[in-house]
Amino acid sequence: MLSSGKYLLIFVEEGRDLVSRLEKEIVRLESNPKNRESMDNALRLAHTLKGSARMVGLVGVSKAAHGIENVLSECAMKEEGAPCEGAQLLLDVVDRMRRVFSEIEAGKKSDMGELDAGDGEPSTPEEESA
């Protein structure tokens, strides 16, 4: 259930900061896939975003952050220096998160939609209750 009031607005403020920092780390990784510090930072930021979004009921944002975490984890397991595919997709997801935050600030009940982390396919109500 989507939280309302001050906790949601606090999250939106925190979420904006997290996605800005996450975006910077993704861009750094795109230009230097060997940068372990950026990888660790990006993973930590995505994980924090995932948990915080879930706490205020933004399931779609949480699942999207989980998807980012999955892609980054796969990149981290690649041979050192191998390019991380999907950076532009991750940046597109970050942009969508920003739009969600703006919609919430404008008073709209908004989320990313019910995307299944990992495959981009909509989840079913049965998957949500599992």
C-alpha positions, -999 to +999 in steps of 0.1 A: +000+000+000+013+034-010+022+055+020+010+091+021+020+122+038+053+131+053+070+097+049+064+096+012+076+131+007+107+124+028+113+093+006+109+114-026+136+138-013+159+109-004+150+091-036+160+120-057+194+121-040+199+084-044+190+083-081+213+113-088+242+096-071+233+062-088+233+079-122+268+093-116+281+059-107+265+042-137+281+068-160+314+062-143+311+025-149+301+030-185+334+048-191+355+026-168+341-008-161+371-017-139+361+009-113+353-013-084+345+016-061+318+029-085+304-006-088+302-010-050+287+024-046+261+018-074+251-016-058+247+000-024+227+029-038+204+006-057+199-016-026+191+014-004+166+027-030+150-007-033+144-010+005+133+026+010+108+025-018+093-007-005+089+008+029+067+036+016+048+013-007+063+022-041+065-014-052+073-005-088+102+017-079+115-010-055+113-036-082+130-013-107+158-007-082+161-045-077+164-049-115+192-023-115+209-042-087+206-075-107+221-059-138+249-044-118+256-077-100+259-094-134+283-068-146+304-071-114+308-109-120+321-103-155+357-107-163+375-076-150+373-048-175+346-063-196+320-037-206+288-037-187+259-039-212+227-021-205+240+012-190+216+032-212+187+010-200+197+017-164+199+054-170+164+053-186+151+036-155+167+063-133+150+089-155+116+072-150+121+071-113+126+109-114+094+113-132+076+092-106+090+114-079+078+146-097+044+131-101+042+123-064+053+158-055+025+171-078+000+152-057-005+122-081-004+086-068+023+073-090+047+044-092+067+027-120+039+003-128+041-033-117+072-045-135+088-077-126+124-070-117+147-087-141+126-093-172+106-061-176+074-080-180+043-069-159+038-091-129+005-107-122-016-102-090-007-138-081+030-130-081+024-099-060+007-119-033+033-147-033 
